Amino acid sequence: MKLSQRESLCLDLIRSIASQLVVFGHGISFFGILTFLHEPKFPWMQNIAVVLFFILSGFVITYSTVLKSKIADYNFSDFFRDRASRIFSAYI
């Protein structure tokens, strides 16, 4: 199974929207605004968005790892290097 460019962009769009909902949800919680979006009237949107983001990220990471594992010389150290470079590049 190979994702098309459109499917990949759609997944990235949903992940970016979910990450922005986390930021927005934390903001309205911290500042105490838009109380109609708070519990018990509405579930915390940041909790829902975090779960959605983690599920989609897990799918994307697994998908890319399965594709790369078809290369004969791809091993765990390559996987670890790929993940570390994606995570720590934001800190640099």
Secondary structure per residue as TSV (DSSP state, phi and psi in degrees):
chain	resnum	aa	ss	phi	psi
A	1	M	-	360.0	130.8
A	2	K	-	-126.7	129.9
A	3	L	-	-75.1	139.7
A	4	S	-	-79.3	168.0
A	5	Q	H	-59.8	-39.6
A	6	R	H	-65.9	-42.7
A	7	E	H	-65.0	-40.2
A	8	S	H	-64.4	-43.2
A	9	L	H	-64.6	-37.1
A	10	C	H	-64.1	-43.6
A	11	L	H	-62.3	-42.8
A	12	D	H	-64.9	-36.8
A	13	L	H	-65.3	-44.7
A	14	I	H	-64.2	-41.1
A	15	R	H	-63.7	-40.4
A	16	S	H	-68.7	-37.8
A	17	I	H	-64.4	-42.2
A	18	A	H	-62.5	-41.1
A	19	S	H	-66.2	-36.5
A	20	Q	H	-70.1	-33.2
A	21	L	H	-65.7	-34.5
A	22	V	H	-62.4	-48.2
A	23	V	H	-62.3	-45.9
A	24	F	H	-63.1	-43.9
A	25	G	H	-62.7	-41.9
A	26	H	H	-65.3	-37.5
A	27	G	H	-63.9	-47.1
A	28	I	H	-69.7	-28.6
A	29	S	H	-71.0	-44.3
A	30	F	H	-65.6	-44.4
A	31	F	H	-88.4	-8.0
A	32	G	T	68.4	31.0
A	33	I	-	-103.3	167.7
A	34	L	-	50.4	55.0
A	35	T	G	-62.6	-18.2
A	36	F	G	-69.3	-14.0
A	37	L	G	-94.6	5.0
A	38	H	S	-94.2	165.3
A	39	E	T	-67.9	151.3
A	40	P	T	-89.9	-0.2
A	41	K	T	-72.7	-31.2
A	42	F	S	-149.5	137.6
A	43	P	-	-67.0	153.1
A	44	W	-	-59.8	118.7
A	45	M	H	-65.6	-30.3
A	46	Q	H	-67.9	-31.6
A	47	N	H	-67.1	-45.0
A	48	I	H	-64.1	-43.0
A	49	A	H	-66.5	-37.3
A	50	V	H	-64.1	-43.8
A	51	V	H	-62.4	-45.1
A	52	L	H	-61.3	-45.2
A	53	F	H	-62.1	-44.0
A	54	F	H	-65.2	-40.9
A	55	I	H	-63.3	-47.9
A	56	L	H	-66.6	-39.2
A	57	S	H	-64.7	-40.6
A	58	G	H	-61.3	-41.4
A	59	F	H	-63.2	-46.0
A	60	V	H	-65.8	-42.8
A	61	I	H	-64.3	-44.8
A	62	T	H	-63.1	-43.9
A	63	Y	H	-59.9	-47.6
A	64	S	H	-68.5	-33.9
A	65	T	H	-67.3	-41.1
A	66	V	H	-63.4	-41.9
A	67	L	H	-63.8	-43.6
A	68	K	H	-71.3	-27.7
A	69	S	H	-69.7	-13.0
A	70	K	T	-74.7	-13.9
A	71	I	S	-77.7	132.5
A	72	A	T	-62.0	-38.5
A	73	D	T	-97.4	14.2
A	74	Y	-	-80.4	126.8
A	75	N	-	-135.7	-173.5
A	76	F	H	-63.6	-37.0
A	77	S	H	-65.1	-35.2
A	78	D	H	-65.3	-43.4
A	79	F	H	-60.1	-47.1
A	80	F	H	-62.6	-40.9
A	81	R	H	-64.7	-42.3
A	82	D	H	-60.6	-47.7
A	83	R	H	-65.2	-44.6
A	84	A	H	-63.6	-40.3
A	85	S	H	-66.7	-34.8
A	86	R	H	-71.1	-38.8
A	87	I	H	-75.9	-49.0
A	88	F	H	-83.4	-11.1
A	89	S	T	-66.0	-29.2
A	90	A	T	-67.7	-31.5
A	91	Y	T	-75.1	-27.8
A	92	I	-	-80.3	360.0
